[in-house]
Amino acid sequence: MSNKAQKKTIVLALSGASGVQYGIRLLEQLLTHGHKVYLLVTRAAHVVINMETELSWPSNHHELQDQLSRRYGAAAGQLKVCGEMEWASPIASGSSSVDAMVVCPCSMGTLSSITVGASANLLERAADVMLKERKKLILVPRETPFSEIHLENMLRLSRMGAVMLAANPGFYNKPKNIEDIIDFMAARVLDHLDIEQVLQPRWGE
């Protein structure tokens, strides 16, 4: 079995930046293709979801887990929605079996907290674990323009091994609608997770 075909365990965090559609599409792809997901949705992300989408996600993480499991046909135990202060979660420990973590979208506040190792909530702690264990951490910042602070934080994290995958969709595949633009970014994240995807063809294919 190729590495791309292996089922993985991914931490997916949605923070309070615009562009939650990218993270939601990524969640759908991970679950429908059989990967295990630990999902973190910050309070700010819930606000953005209500503003930018027609979705109604409950704030209670147990209810959200049930709703999303039904929506995407997740198997028992495949999706675990964690609370922001759920310190006993496996993803708070370096001994967990997590393969990688994605923060999509990643707000500048979240980026800053990860940079300094604040670990003030489970999202920040899980990212800190990825860095200290030298596992893949992908951040999808969605902000423009970037201040010097933002750029310095991204550079620091990049030097620590994190992947800065900014929400900058390409247009060479001639997207026909917003869904195509969302798929472009979701596909790029899946590529960096080394997970097979058919959302977007690669350049030249």
N, C-alpha and C positions, 0 to 999 in steps of 0.2 A: 504494500500500500504506500503510495507516495505521501510525502509530508503534507501536501495540499489537501489530500483526501482524508487525512486523519481528523477525527472530531476533537475539537479543542475546548478549553475552558477560558472564557473571556469575561473580564470585568468591563462593563459598558456604563459610563457615567454621563448623564445629561446635566449640564450646569446652566446657569441663567443667562446665556447669550442668545441672540437671535440665531435662527437656523436649526431649531430642534428637529425639523423635518429630516435632516441628515441622520441624526441619531436614531430617530424612529425607524427610518428605512433600513438602517444598519441592523437594528434589533430584529426586524422582520426577517432579514436575510440570514442572520445567525441562527435564529430559532427554526426557521423552515428548512434549513440544511443540517439540522441535528446537532448544533454546537450548544454547549452548556453556557448559560449567561448569568452572571451576577449583575443585576441592574441597580444603579443608584440614580435617583431623580431628586435633585435639590428642590427646596421650596421655591427658589427663584425660577427654576426650570418649569415648575408647575404653572407659575404665573405666565411664562412665555408660551407654554403649550395652550393655555386658555386664550391668549392674545392672537397667536399666529395660526392656530389650527381649529378645526371643528370638533376635535376630540374632547372627550370628557374623562380625564384620568382622576380617579379618587386619590386623595392625599394619603389615605391609610395604605401602607405598603403591602399588607396582607390582601386587602381588597384589590389593589392594583395587580398583584401577582396573579390572582385568580382571573381577573378580567383579561390580562394579556395572554395568559396561558390558553384560555379558551379562544381568544381571537386568532392566535397564531398556531393553534394545535400543538402546543408544547407537550412533550411527554412528562410524566411525573418526575419531579426533581430536576427537570432541564432548566427551568427559570427560577431564580431566587431573587426577589426584590428586597433590598436591604434598606433599613432606615438610616438616616444620616448619623445617628449616634449609636449604631448597633456594633459596639466595640467587640463583642464576642464573635462576630462574623469571621469565617475562615480567611477572608481576603485582608483582614487586618494583621495577618501573620505571614512571615516569610516562609513558613513551612507549608503553606497552602499549595494546591496543585494547579494554580492559575497559570496560564500560558502567556497572557498579555492583557493589557488594559488600554482602553480608548476613552478619552474624554471628548465627547462630540455632541454639541459644540462646547468649546472651552472658553469661558468668560475670562476677562483679564484679571478679575479678582481671584478666580480659581487658579489661574496661571501663576499669579504672584505668590499665593499660599503654597503651591507645590514647589516653587523655586526655593523658598526659604525653609521648607520642611516643617511647616506649621503644624500639620496633623491635628487640626482642630475639629475635624469631623471624619467620618469613615472614608469619604472620597479622597481627602487629602492624605490620610494614612495609607490607603490602598495604593495611591500613586507613589508615596514614599517607599513602600515595600517594593514596588516594581524597580525603582531606582537602586535601592540598596542590594537587591537580589540580582541586578543586572539583567532584568527581564524587559521585554519590549513595552514601552509606554508611548502611546500615540496621542498627541494633543491636536485638536482641530480648532484653532483660534478663529473666532469670527468677530473681527473688529476692523474698522478703518476710519481714519488713518491710524497707524501705530505711533504711539508716543515713544520717546527714548527709553522710558521705563519698560514699556512692553517689549521693545526690541532687545534690550539688555536681558530681560528675564528669559526670552526665548533663546537667546544665544547661550546663556548659562545652562539652561535645560538641555539644549542640543549638545553642549559639551559634556553633559552628564550621560548622554546616550539616548535621550528622548527624541522622538521623531516629531518635528513641527510640520504638520500637514494642514496648512491653512485652507480655509474654505474658499478656494479660488477655482471654480469649475472652468474647465476648458470648453471651447466651442468648436473644435476641429471635427467633432463627430456630428455637427449640425443638429443640436437639440431642437426638437419640435415643440416641447412644452416644458413646464416647470418640473414635471416628474423626471424628464431626461436629465435635467441639470442636477437634481437631487441624486439620481442614480450615478452620475459621474463621480461625485464625491464619495458615495458609499462604496463604489467599485474601487476607488483609489485606496480607501482604508482597508478593504478586504485584501487587496493586493499586498499591502504592507503587513497584514496579518498572516500572509502566506496561505490564504483560503481561496479556493476556486470560486470564481464569479463569472456570471454571464450577463451582467448588467450593461457593460460597456466593452466594445472591442478595444484592444490595445492598438497603439499607433502602428500603422502598416499592416494590420491584420484584416 
